[in-house]
Amino acid sequence: MNVPATVKLRSAKSHQGKSPSAKLPQVTLPDGRVIAHMNASETWLIHDEIFGEKIYEQHGVALRNNATVIDIGSNIGLFLLYATDRYERLKYFCFEPIPDTFAVLSHNRTLIRDAGHQVVLNNQGVWKEKSTAVFRHLPRFSCSSTMCPDDSDEQQQRALDFTLNAFDQHPNRFLSTTLGCLPNFVRVAIAKRLMKHHGKQQTIQCELTSIGDLLRDHQIDHVDYLKLDAEGAEIDILEAVSDEDWTKIQQIVVETHRGDDAMRRVEQILHDHGFETATGFSQSSPADKMVYGVRGNGDGPAAGSESKAVNAVSTSDVV
């Protein structure tokens, strides 16, 4: 028999006393659920990565019933919906620092199916220590909000490549084909205009914790699955994890940013702490490599392999 999902909610001060669903834009998913979101373009991109390509369950990394999950960079909660749809009795800890995005996440957590889940929402980012930091928030492309902005020529080129690739992957095949027929200089001009539109920025000061602190604060002594998407802060976060805390983590998926050097550094950190690793990428974002790690037992991913993706905490329960 299904039991109500338990939700423990840590709310940002800016949202106390407000309904998280008030005036939020909404979109209907293919399964018929109406979710809140920030904007359509990134919602469908992330949905296709998670539900279509299954980007977070590849190379021997997989969830299971009764798993403890830490989701760093939860955004609007699409992976939360994916995981709670497919598995039962998860202990799921979300970390999302941006207040507006956290409000959307707070609404969408009410849509999870009743399967004995415990979901804890934290309006925090994760870094190497407890602190606060100024984030560059992109409300028109919230998944790229970051505390580690990179305005280098290399990063600008990666962003341009991402946008041009998005033209080819657009679900509207007529639009995709039309854009594909244009001369390259026209495609580039359109892409740069879109980048300028989506690059609208706000600066927001956000609360931060660390992996070690969140494990202690939530009394977590075993992590079955750690998802890390911290938009350029991933190396600082991983380098700060103590040897003792590393032994608690069984599987990890890291989305790396800032090029192949960052990917190789993340791989090395995981190797140094006993993980077998593999790398991959999604069709929508091939420049941002994924690193998959499982505890070395002979059944994990082949080290160094790469493939293209196949297609103070509140204790009050809110039911």
SEKOLGU-454677 format. One record per residue (C-alpha): x, y, z. Coordinates in steps of 0.05 Angstrom, whole numbers, padded with zeros to 5 digits. Example, Ala and Ser with C-alpha at 12.3 -4.5 7.8 and 13.67 -1.06 7.14 Angstrom:
<sites>
<site><x>00246</x><y>-00090</y><z>00156</z></site>
<site><x>00273</x><y>-00021</y><z>00143</z></site>
</sites>
This chain:
<sites>
<site><x>00000</x><y>00000</y><z>00000</z></site>
<site><x>00027</x><y>00069</y><z>-00017</z></site>
<site><x>00039</x><y>00116</y><z>00041</z></site>
<site><x>00043</x><y>00192</y><z>00038</z></site>
<site><x>00111</x><y>00220</y><z>00020</z></site>
<site><x>00143</x><y>00257</y><z>00078</z></site>
<site><x>00172</x><y>00324</y><z>00059</z></site>
<site><x>00218</x><y>00362</y><z>00106</z></site>
<site><x>00225</x><y>00433</y><z>00082</z></site>
<site><x>00280</x><y>00483</y><z>00097</z></site>
<site><x>00254</x><y>00548</y><z>00068</z></site>
<site><x>00292</x><y>00611</y><z>00050</z></site>
<site><x>00272</x><y>00672</y><z>00090</z></site>
<site><x>00249</x><y>00706</y><z>00026</z></site>
<site><x>00195</x><y>00652</y><z>00018</z></site>
<site><x>00170</x><y>00645</y><z>00089</z></site>
<site><x>00095</x><y>00655</y><z>00092</z></site>
<site><x>00087</x><y>00653</y><z>00017</z></site>
<site><x>00055</x><y>00599</y><z>-00026</z></site>
<site><x>00110</x><y>00570</y><z>-00070</z></site>
<site><x>00061</x><y>00560</y><z>-00127</z></site>
<site><x>00039</x><y>00633</y><z>-00130</z></site>
<site><x>00048</x><y>00663</y><z>-00199</z></site>
<site><x>00098</x><y>00611</y><z>-00222</z></site>
<site><x>00099</x><y>00594</y><z>-00297</z></site>
<site><x>00078</x><y>00523</y><z>-00311</z></site>
<site><x>00087</x><y>00471</y><z>-00365</z></site>
<site><x>00055</x><y>00403</y><z>-00379</z></site>
<site><x>00103</x><y>00344</y><z>-00382</z></site>
<site><x>00093</x><y>00286</y><z>-00430</z></site>
<site><x>00064</x><y>00245</y><z>-00373</z></site>
<site><x>00009</x><y>00297</y><z>-00363</z></site>
<site><x>00036</x><y>00328</y><z>-00299</z></site>
<site><x>00035</x><y>00403</y><z>-00295</z></site>
<site><x>00099</x><y>00428</y><z>-00262</z></site>
<site><x>00125</x><y>00497</y><z>-00245</z></site>
<site><x>00187</x><y>00519</y><z>-00282</z></site>
<site><x>00232</x><y>00579</y><z>-00297</z></site>
<site><x>00229</x><y>00580</y><z>-00373</z></site>
<site><x>00211</x><y>00531</y><z>-00428</z></site>
<site><x>00278</x><y>00525</y><z>-00464</z></site>
<site><x>00318</x><y>00499</y><z>-00406</z></site>
<site><x>00261</x><y>00458</y><z>-00378</z></site>
<site><x>00255</x><y>00416</y><z>-00441</z></site>
<site><x>00330</x><y>00411</y><z>-00448</z></site>
<site><x>00339</x><y>00384</y><z>-00377</z></site>
<site><x>00277</x><y>00340</y><z>-00383</z></site>
<site><x>00305</x><y>00307</y><z>-00446</z></site>
<site><x>00372</x><y>00295</y><z>-00412</z></site>
<site><x>00341</x><y>00264</y><z>-00350</z></site>
<site><x>00279</x><y>00227</y><z>-00376</z></site>
<site><x>00301</x><y>00215</y><z>-00447</z></site>
<site><x>00376</x><y>00203</y><z>-00446</z></site>
<site><x>00375</x><y>00180</y><z>-00373</z></site>
<site><x>00440</x><y>00218</y><z>-00364</z></site>
<site><x>00444</x><y>00204</y><z>-00289</z></site>
<site><x>00437</x><y>00129</y><z>-00295</z></site>
<site><x>00493</x><y>00106</y><z>-00341</z></site>
<site><x>00559</x><y>00069</y><z>-00339</z></site>
<site><x>00538</x><y>00024</y><z>-00281</z></site>
<site><x>00512</x><y>00081</y><z>-00238</z></site>
<site><x>00440</x><y>00070</y><z>-00218</z></site>
<site><x>00390</x><y>00084</y><z>-00163</z></site>
<site><x>00351</x><y>00032</y><z>-00124</z></site>
<site><x>00294</x><y>00028</y><z>-00074</z></site>
<site><x>00311</x><y>00052</y><z>-00004</z></site>
<site><x>00370</x><y>00093</y><z>-00028</z></site>
<site><x>00397</x><y>00155</y><z>00005</z></site>
<site><x>00407</x><y>00208</y><z>-00048</z></site>
<site><x>00442</x><y>00276</y><z>-00044</z></site>
<site><x>00425</x><y>00322</y><z>-00102</z></site>
<site><x>00471</x><y>00383</y><z>-00104</z></site>
<site><x>00444</x><y>00432</y><z>-00155</z></site>
<site><x>00372</x><y>00408</y><z>-00155</z></site>
<site><x>00347</x><y>00466</y><z>-00198</z></site>
<site><x>00271</x><y>00459</y><z>-00206</z></site>
<site><x>00270</x><y>00385</y><z>-00185</z></site>
<site><x>00266</x><y>00346</y><z>-00250</z></site>
<site><x>00314</x><y>00293</y><z>-00226</z></site>
<site><x>00275</x><y>00290</y><z>-00161</z></site>
<site><x>00212</x><y>00274</y><z>-00201</z></site>
<site><x>00250</x><y>00223</y><z>-00244</z></site>
<site><x>00278</x><y>00187</y><z>-00183</z></site>
<site><x>00215</x><y>00186</y><z>-00141</z></site>
<site><x>00174</x><y>00162</y><z>-00201</z></site>
<site><x>00218</x><y>00101</y><z>-00211</z></site>
<site><x>00240</x><y>00080</y><z>-00141</z></site>
<site><x>00208</x><y>00073</y><z>-00072</z></site>
<site><x>00225</x><y>00096</y><z>-00002</z></site>
<site><x>00281</x><y>00144</y><z>-00022</z></site>
<site><x>00315</x><y>00189</y><z>00029</z></site>
<site><x>00327</x><y>00248</y><z>-00017</z></site>
<site><x>00364</x><y>00312</y><z>00001</z></site>
<site><x>00359</x><y>00371</y><z>-00047</z></site>
<site><x>00406</x><y>00431</y><z>-00046</z></site>
<site><x>00388</x><y>00492</y><z>-00088</z></site>
<site><x>00417</x><y>00560</y><z>-00070</z></site>
<site><x>00378</x><y>00609</y><z>-00113</z></site>
<site><x>00313</x><y>00632</y><z>-00077</z></site>
<site><x>00270</x><y>00638</y><z>-00140</z></site>
<site><x>00292</x><y>00570</y><z>-00166</z></site>
<site><x>00282</x><y>00541</y><z>-00096</z></site>
<site><x>00210</x><y>00566</y><z>-00097</z></site>
<site><x>00197</x><y>00527</y><z>-00161</z></site>
<site><x>00231</x><y>00465</y><z>-00131</z></site>
<site><x>00188</x><y>00473</y><z>-00069</z></site>
<site><x>00125</x><y>00471</y><z>-00111</z></site>
<site><x>00147</x><y>00412</y><z>-00154</z></site>
<site><x>00164</x><y>00369</y><z>-00094</z></site>
<site><x>00089</x><y>00368</y><z>-00079</z></site>
<site><x>00080</x><y>00328</y><z>-00144</z></site>
<site><x>00122</x><y>00268</y><z>-00125</z></site>
<site><x>00084</x><y>00202</y><z>-00122</z></site>
<site><x>00068</x><y>00172</y><z>-00055</z></site>
<site><x>00118</x><y>00116</y><z>-00047</z></site>
<site><x>00145</x><y>00125</y><z>00024</z></site>
<site><x>00196</x><y>00178</y><z>00004</z></site>
<site><x>00228</x><y>00227</y><z>00052</z></site>
<site><x>00248</x><y>00290</y><z>00015</z></site>
<site><x>00288</x><y>00345</y><z>00049</z></site>
<site><x>00294</x><y>00412</y><z>00013</z></site>
<site><x>00352</x><y>00459</y><z>00030</z></site>
<site><x>00356</x><y>00530</y><z>00004</z></site>
<site><x>00432</x><y>00525</y><z>00004</z></site>
<site><x>00489</x><y>00518</y><z>-00044</z></site>
<site><x>00547</x><y>00470</y><z>-00031</z></site>
<site><x>00620</x><y>00491</y><z>-00030</z></site>
<site><x>00683</x><y>00472</y><z>00008</z></site>
<site><x>00658</x><y>00503</y><z>00074</z></site>
<site><x>00599</x><y>00535</y><z>00107</z></site>
<site><x>00597</x><y>00607</y><z>00083</z></site>
<site><x>00558</x><y>00655</y><z>00040</z></site>
<site><x>00574</x><y>00675</y><z>-00032</z></site>
<site><x>00549</x><y>00720</y><z>-00086</z></site>
<site><x>00518</x><y>00681</y><z>-00144</z></site>
<site><x>00509</x><y>00705</y><z>-00215</z></site>
<site><x>00437</x><y>00685</y><z>-00227</z></site>
<site><x>00410</x><y>00678</y><z>-00297</z></site>
<site><x>00334</x><y>00678</y><z>-00289</z></site>
<site><x>00325</x><y>00663</y><z>-00364</z></site>
<site><x>00372</x><y>00603</y><z>-00359</z></site>
<site><x>00373</x><y>00585</y><z>-00286</z></site>
<site><x>00412</x><y>00520</y><z>-00293</z></site>
<site><x>00474</x><y>00562</y><z>-00310</z></site>
<site><x>00471</x><y>00606</y><z>-00247</z></site>
<site><x>00538</x><y>00602</y><z>-00212</z></site>
<site><x>00582</x><y>00627</y><z>-00156</z></site>
<site><x>00643</x><y>00615</y><z>-00202</z></site>
<site><x>00630</x><y>00657</y><z>-00264</z></site>
<site><x>00677</x><y>00647</y><z>-00322</z></site>
<site><x>00680</x><y>00702</y><z>-00374</z></site>
<site><x>00741</x><y>00674</y><z>-00410</z></site>
<site><x>00743</x><y>00668</y><z>-00486</z></site>
<site><x>00744</x><y>00592</y><z>-00478</z></site>
<site><x>00680</x><y>00592</y><z>-00437</z></site>
<site><x>00646</x><y>00639</y><z>-00486</z></site>
<site><x>00664</x><y>00592</y><z>-00542</z></site>
<site><x>00635</x><y>00533</y><z>-00503</z></site>
<site><x>00571</x><y>00572</y><z>-00493</z></site>
<site><x>00567</x><y>00588</y><z>-00567</z></site>
<site><x>00579</x><y>00515</y><z>-00585</z></site>
<site><x>00525</x><y>00495</y><z>-00535</z></site>
<site><x>00475</x><y>00543</y><z>-00568</z></site>
<site><x>00491</x><y>00521</y><z>-00638</z></site>
<site><x>00484</x><y>00449</y><z>-00617</z></site>
<site><x>00416</x><y>00466</y><z>-00586</z></site>
<site><x>00393</x><y>00488</y><z>-00655</z></site>
<site><x>00407</x><y>00419</y><z>-00681</z></site>
<site><x>00374</x><y>00384</y><z>-00622</z></site>
<site><x>00311</x><y>00428</y><z>-00620</z></site>
<site><x>00248</x><y>00385</y><z>-00614</z></site>
<site><x>00214</x><y>00426</y><z>-00669</z></site>
<site><x>00244</x><y>00390</y><z>-00729</z></site>
<site><x>00220</x><y>00443</y><z>-00778</z></site>
<site><x>00255</x><y>00498</y><z>-00738</z></site>
<site><x>00317</x><y>00455</y><z>-00729</z></site>
<site><x>00320</x><y>00439</y><z>-00804</z></site>
<site><x>00309</x><y>00511</y><z>-00823</z></site>
<site><x>00365</x><y>00535</y><z>-00777</z></site>
<site><x>00410</x><y>00480</y><z>-00804</z></site>
<site><x>00401</x><y>00507</y><z>-00875</z></site>
<site><x>00425</x><y>00576</y><z>-00857</z></site>
<site><x>00496</x><y>00599</y><z>-00872</z></site>
<site><x>00541</x><y>00590</y><z>-00812</z></site>
<site><x>00552</x><y>00664</y><z>-00800</z></site>
<site><x>00477</x><y>00674</y><z>-00795</z></site>
<site><x>00471</x><y>00616</y><z>-00746</z></site>
<site><x>00526</x><y>00646</y><z>-00704</z></site>
<site><x>00493</x><y>00715</y><z>-00705</z></site>
<site><x>00426</x><y>00685</y><z>-00682</z></site>
<site><x>00461</x><y>00644</y><z>-00628</z></site>
<site><x>00497</x><y>00705</y><z>-00600</z></site>
<site><x>00432</x><y>00743</y><z>-00598</z></site>
<site><x>00400</x><y>00686</y><z>-00559</z></site>
<site><x>00459</x><y>00683</y><z>-00513</z></site>
<site><x>00452</x><y>00756</y><z>-00498</z></site>
<site><x>00378</x><y>00747</y><z>-00483</z></site>
<site><x>00389</x><y>00687</y><z>-00437</z></site>
<site><x>00449</x><y>00720</y><z>-00405</z></site>
<site><x>00408</x><y>00771</y><z>-00366</z></site>
<site><x>00440</x><y>00771</y><z>-00297</z></site>
<site><x>00424</x><y>00784</y><z>-00225</z></site>
<site><x>00471</x><y>00780</y><z>-00165</z></site>
<site><x>00444</x><y>00744</y><z>-00104</z></site>
<site><x>00479</x><y>00727</y><z>-00039</z></site>
<site><x>00466</x><y>00654</y><z>-00020</z></site>
<site><x>00479</x><y>00609</y><z>00039</z></site>
<site><x>00530</x><y>00553</y><z>00030</z></site>
<site><x>00546</x><y>00488</y><z>00065</z></site>
<site><x>00597</x><y>00433</y><z>00050</z></site>
<site><x>00589</x><y>00359</y><z>00038</z></site>
<site><x>00620</x><y>00344</y><z>00106</z></site>
<site><x>00574</x><y>00393</y><z>00141</z></site>
<site><x>00511</x><y>00370</y><z>00107</z></site>
<site><x>00527</x><y>00298</y><z>00125</z></site>
<site><x>00534</x><y>00318</y><z>00198</z></site>
<site><x>00475</x><y>00366</y><z>00199</z></site>
<site><x>00428</x><y>00313</y><z>00170</z></site>
<site><x>00461</x><y>00255</y><z>00207</z></site>
<site><x>00476</x><y>00218</y><z>00142</z></site>
<site><x>00526</x><y>00161</y><z>00150</z></site>
<site><x>00515</x><y>00127</y><z>00082</z></site>
<site><x>00503</x><y>00157</y><z>00013</z></site>
<site><x>00480</x><y>00110</y><z>-00042</z></site>
<site><x>00479</x><y>00164</y><z>-00096</z></site>
<site><x>00510</x><y>00234</y><z>-00099</z></site>
<site><x>00491</x><y>00279</y><z>-00158</z></site>
<site><x>00535</x><y>00341</y><z>-00165</z></site>
<site><x>00521</x><y>00398</y><z>-00214</z></site>
<site><x>00552</x><y>00460</y><z>-00185</z></site>
<site><x>00568</x><y>00501</y><z>-00247</z></site>
<site><x>00643</x><y>00507</y><z>-00239</z></site>
<site><x>00650</x><y>00496</y><z>-00164</z></site>
<site><x>00653</x><y>00420</y><z>-00168</z></site>
<site><x>00729</x><y>00413</y><z>-00159</z></site>
<site><x>00730</x><y>00458</y><z>-00097</z></site>
<site><x>00672</x><y>00418</y><z>-00068</z></site>
<site><x>00704</x><y>00350</y><z>-00080</z></site>
<site><x>00773</x><y>00370</y><z>-00057</z></site>
<site><x>00745</x><y>00391</y><z>00011</z></site>
<site><x>00713</x><y>00323</y><z>00026</z></site>
<site><x>00750</x><y>00287</y><z>00081</z></site>
<site><x>00776</x><y>00216</y><z>00073</z></site>
<site><x>00726</x><y>00193</y><z>00126</z></site>
<site><x>00667</x><y>00224</y><z>00089</z></site>
<site><x>00689</x><y>00195</y><z>00022</z></site>
<site><x>00680</x><y>00125</y><z>00051</z></site>
<site><x>00606</x><y>00140</y><z>00061</z></site>
<site><x>00594</x><y>00153</y><z>-00013</z></site>
<site><x>00580</x><y>00093</y><z>-00058</z></site>
<site><x>00562</x><y>00125</y><z>-00125</z></site>
<site><x>00573</x><y>00194</y><z>-00154</z></site>
<site><x>00555</x><y>00231</y><z>-00218</z></site>
<site><x>00589</x><y>00297</y><z>-00230</z></site>
<site><x>00573</x><y>00346</y><z>-00287</z></site>
<site><x>00639</x><y>00381</y><z>-00301</z></site>
<site><x>00648</x><y>00450</y><z>-00329</z></site>
<site><x>00707</x><y>00490</y><z>-00355</z></site>
<site><x>00732</x><y>00439</y><z>-00405</z></site>
<site><x>00770</x><y>00373</y><z>-00407</z></site>
<site><x>00821</x><y>00394</y><z>-00354</z></site>
<site><x>00764</x><y>00399</y><z>-00303</z></site>
<site><x>00737</x><y>00332</y><z>-00324</z></site>
<site><x>00806</x><y>00299</y><z>-00316</z></site>
<site><x>00815</x><y>00331</y><z>-00247</z></site>
<site><x>00748</x><y>00304</y><z>-00224</z></site>
<site><x>00766</x><y>00235</y><z>-00250</z></site>
<site><x>00831</x><y>00237</y><z>-00211</z></site>
<site><x>00797</x><y>00257</y><z>-00147</z></site>
<site><x>00749</x><y>00199</y><z>-00153</z></site>
<site><x>00804</x><y>00150</y><z>-00171</z></site>
<site><x>00844</x><y>00173</y><z>-00110</z></site>
<site><x>00785</x><y>00155</y><z>-00065</z></site>
<site><x>00771</x><y>00086</y><z>-00092</z></site>
<site><x>00722</x><y>00097</y><z>-00149</z></site>
<site><x>00721</x><y>00065</y><z>-00217</z></site>
<site><x>00702</x><y>00120</y><z>-00267</z></site>
<site><x>00674</x><y>00131</y><z>-00336</z></site>
<site><x>00659</x><y>00194</y><z>-00374</z></site>
<site><x>00603</x><y>00213</y><z>-00421</z></site>
<site><x>00562</x><y>00271</y><z>-00445</z></site>
<site><x>00491</x><y>00288</y><z>-00465</z></site>
<site><x>00468</x><y>00303</y><z>-00535</z></site>
<site><x>00445</x><y>00372</y><z>-00514</z></site>
<site><x>00510</x><y>00392</y><z>-00479</z></site>
<site><x>00570</x><y>00354</y><z>-00505</z></site>
<site><x>00620</x><y>00405</y><z>-00479</z></site>
<site><x>00600</x><y>00392</y><z>-00406</z></site>
<site><x>00628</x><y>00323</y><z>-00393</z></site>
<site><x>00597</x><y>00277</y><z>-00342</z></site>
<site><x>00640</x><y>00236</y><z>-00295</z></site>
<site><x>00609</x><y>00172</y><z>-00266</z></site>
<site><x>00639</x><y>00138</y><z>-00206</z></site>
<site><x>00624</x><y>00073</y><z>-00169</z></site>
<site><x>00662</x><y>00039</y><z>-00114</z></site>
<site><x>00712</x><y>-00009</y><z>-00144</z></site>
<site><x>00685</x><y>-00079</y><z>-00142</z></site>
<site><x>00697</x><y>-00104</y><z>-00212</z></site>
<site><x>00627</x><y>-00089</y><z>-00235</z></site>
<site><x>00632</x><y>-00014</y><z>-00246</z></site>
<site><x>00647</x><y>00027</y><z>-00308</z></site>
<site><x>00710</x><y>00016</y><z>-00347</z></site>
<site><x>00761</x><y>00069</y><z>-00325</z></site>
<site><x>00770</x><y>00124</y><z>-00376</z></site>
<site><x>00713</x><y>00101</y><z>-00421</z></site>
<site><x>00671</x><y>00152</y><z>-00457</z></site>
<site><x>00607</x><y>00146</y><z>-00495</z></site>
<site><x>00552</x><y>00190</y><z>-00522</z></site>
<site><x>00488</x><y>00188</y><z>-00482</z></site>
<site><x>00439</x><y>00140</y><z>-00513</z></site>
<site><x>00383</x><y>00181</y><z>-00524</z></site>
<site><x>00400</x><y>00482</y><z>00228</z></site>
<site><x>00348</x><y>00439</y><z>00193</z></site>
<site><x>00273</x><y>00440</y><z>00200</z></site>
<site><x>00244</x><y>00375</y><z>00228</z></site>
<site><x>00171</x><y>00390</y><z>00215</z></site>
<site><x>00137</x><y>00343</y><z>00167</z></site>
<site><x>00095</x><y>00370</y><z>00111</z></site>
<site><x>00050</x><y>00318</y><z>00079</z></site>
</sites>
